[in-house]
Amino acid sequence: MHHTGPDRGEPPVGGGPEVTLVPGEADRPAADERDRQPRRSRWRWSSVVGRGDGFLHRSGKFLTGNLLRTLAQGALFVLLAREMPIDTYGLFVGVTALIAVVSPFASAGAPSLIIQNYADSPSDWPRHLLRGLFLSTVFGSAATVLVAAAGLAIWGAHIGLVDLLCLAFADLVAWRLIEAVGASFHVRGRIMLAAVIPALLHICRLVGAVVLAMSEGPVTLHGWATISAVISVVVCLPVVLGGLRGAAGRALSIRGSLQQVRTGMLFAVGLSAQSVYNDSDKVMLSRLGTPESAAIYAAAYRVVDLAYTPGRSMSAVAYPRFFEAGRDGPRAAQRMALKLVPRFLAFSVPASLLLVAFAWMMPLVFGADFEAAVPALQGLSALLVLKSLHYLAADALSGARMQGRRTVCQIGVGVLNALLNLWLIPAYGWQGAIVSSLACDALLAVLLWGCLAAAVRRDRVGTPPSARPMERV
């Protein structure tokens, strides 16, 4: 939804934000060093992309799970678009976009914390998972209340409080707990489980929507919000219990969990900024434009998101490796990112052209009301290439413990995207939202690769991993 630095007492490098040290990051016990060395060696062997490292095999496993998840989401999206009145559906799109903007804070960066902590101390995976579940529960509950209050302020009497709470709880608590368990499975090498478990929730939601659609009358927002919350709880509980198998006897340290909040919030702020420039346009379209224009834009954006599934799978496999590579500094992380660029472009460029060629099918899939989604999809198709470029640079910065630089870039682009939307959407509707999205994604790619290049130029070769601090804004 992704940091070498100076020694103690020296100024920050790379022209980024001020950095400080996370407690315990610079001085680690010898036991951690024994964990590190073999992992660094394993990365050096596996980082040669395309030489039998299993990258495509692991990506294929993630593609299976992501494809199931994305197809279920896409089918659910189409089903609700066809069964809900278009004004109700436009309202639903606005609420889900608002949830997506807040969503990264609902876990306080727990999945990324689990991955980073595992790279430093693999044997303590139960502790990492327990902390992630605790943070996801506490911050997810707070985010649910926040979304409900914001939703009432934005849409007023058009939506009920119970509907807002149900929709928010399903995605901000239940989904985030499942995501934390998936991250733990991922770093422990259980790739298929990590890929399939998130898809399970969306498949069950699709089944619930089908049952709802088979009842008499149109699907209402209240009906869908209720069934979504119930299904999310039913799926979440066994997943969490299964993820905790093998963690018996491990006590949760609330103080230790809270000490990681500041670090996790770096990940959360970056992901939230990413959500802002991905989803704020839908919220603004539903408010500043019309529900119909929000529905048209959301339909085209959903197809682009579906088409990016292979790229998302490759990113999921590479993300933990960036943390392993980044222990040797930004130079190693950049080297890995550059090796992956050809593979990402080999997917994204042809996929973008296919979207342009087959955009005429949008009214056939979504219904006659979505005729305007044809040019919308053609305009958004270039996002596949832009996302491939900026996600690689962003994950390389995160893996190199330079999350602060990534976060600053994403915040800046998120603010710019919101300002452009305030100007363009009232004047041009969904066409203005497309222009804003393309401009901001292109700018983000330039900024992130520029930050990575600057960090590499200032990196001191040979700095030991234990001397590299975690970066904070």
Residue, then its C-alpha position, 0 to 999 in steps of 0.5 A: m500500500h514501503h535507510t542508511g544514515p549517519d553515525r551518532g552525532e552526525p548530520p543527516v545525509g541525502g538532503g532528507p529530513e532530520v534523522t534520529l536513532v530508534p532505541g536499540e537500533a544501533d547497539r544490538p546484542a551478539a545474538d542478533e548478529r548471528d541471525r543477521q549474517p546468514r540472512r545477508s548471505r542468503w540475500r546476496w545469493s537470491s538477489v541476482v534476479g532471474r538466476g534461479d532465485g525463485f523470484l518468479h516462483r514466489s511471485g506466481k504464488f502471490l499472483t495466485g492469491n492476489l488474483l483471487r483477491t482482486l477478482a473477488q473485489g472486482a466481481l463485488f465492485v461490478l455486482l454492487a454497481r449493477e445492483m445498487p442505484i447509481d446515486t447510492y453506489g456513488l455514496f458507497v464509493g465515497v465512503t470506501a475511499l474515505i476509509a482507504v485514506v484513513s486505513p494505513f493508520a488503522s494498523a500503525g504500520a504493523p505489517s511493515l514493522i513485522i517485516q522490518n523486525y523479522a529481518d533484524s530478529p527472525s527468532d522473535w516472530p511471535r513477539h513481532l506478530l503479537r505487537g502487530l495485532f495489538l497495534s492493529t486492534v487499538f489504532g483500528s478501533a480509533a480509526t473506525v470512530l474517526v471515519a464514522a464522525a468524518g462521514l457524518a460531517i461530510w454526508g450528513a443525513h445521506i448515510g446512517l451512523v451504524d452503516l458507517l461504523c460497520l463499513a469502517f470496522a470491516d476494513l479498519v479492524a478485521w481486515r488489518l488484523i488479517e493483514a498482520v497475520g499475512a505479513s507474519f506468514h510471508v516473512r516466515g516463508r509461508i508464501m501461499l498462506a500469506a497470499v491466499i488468506p487475504a483473498l479468503l475475506h474478499i471471496c466470502r464478502l462476494v458470496g455475501a453480496v451474491v446472497l444479498a443481490m438474490s433478495e427482492g429489491p435493490v441492494t441497500l447501503h445498510g444491507w451491504a454494510t451489515i453483512s460486510a461487518v458480520i462476514s469480516v468478523v467470522v473470517c478474522l477470528p480463525v485467521v488470527l487464532g491460526g496465525l498465533r499457533g506456535a506463539a504459546g507462552r509468549a507474553l505481549s509487552i504493551r510498553g514494547s508495542l507502544q515504543q514502536v508506534r513512532t516508527g510504525m507511524l512513519f510507514a503509516v503516514g507514507l501509506s496514508a499519503q499514498s492513499v490520499y493521492n489514490d483515493s481522495d479524488k473519489v471522495m472529492l468527486s462524490r462531494l465536489g462533482t456528482p455521484e455519477s462522475a464518482a462512479i464512472y471514475a471509480a469503475a475505471y480506476r478499479v479496472v486499472d487496479l485489477a490490471y496491476t495485480p501481477g505488479r503488486s505480486m512482484s512487489a509483495v515478494a520483493y518488499p521483505r528482500f529490500f529490508e534485507a538488502g537495505r541492511d547494507g545501505p541504499r546502494a544495495a537497495q538501489r541495485m536491487a530496484l534497478k534489476l527489477v525495473p525491466r521486469f516491471l516494465a515488461f509487464s506494465v507497458p503491454a498491460s497499459l496498451l491492452l487497457v487502451a485497446f479493450a476499454w470499449m468493453m466497460p459499458l458491457v461489464f458495468g452497464a449502459d450508465f458507464e459509457a463515459a468510463v471508456p475514455a476514463l479507463q484509456g486516460l488512467s491506463a498510464l498509471l500502470v507504468l508510473k506505479s511500477l516505477h515509483y513503487l520500486a523506488a519507494d520500497a528501496l528507500s524503506g528497505a534502506r531504513m530511509q522511510g522518512r524520505r519516502t514519507v516526505c515525498q508521499i506527503g508532498v505529492g498527496v497535498l499537491n494532489a488534493l490541491l489539484n483536485l480542488w481546482l480541477i474537479p469542480a471545473y472538469g469533473w472526472q477528467g480533471a481527476i485523471v489529469s491530477s492522478l497522472a501528474c502526481d504519480a509521475l512527479l512521485a516517481v521522479l522525487l523517489w528515484g531522485c532521493l534514492a540516487a542522492a542517498v547513494r551518492r552520499d553513502r559511505v561504502g563499508t558502513p556496518p549494518s549495526a551503525r545504520p540508524m532507522e530514519r525518522v522525520 
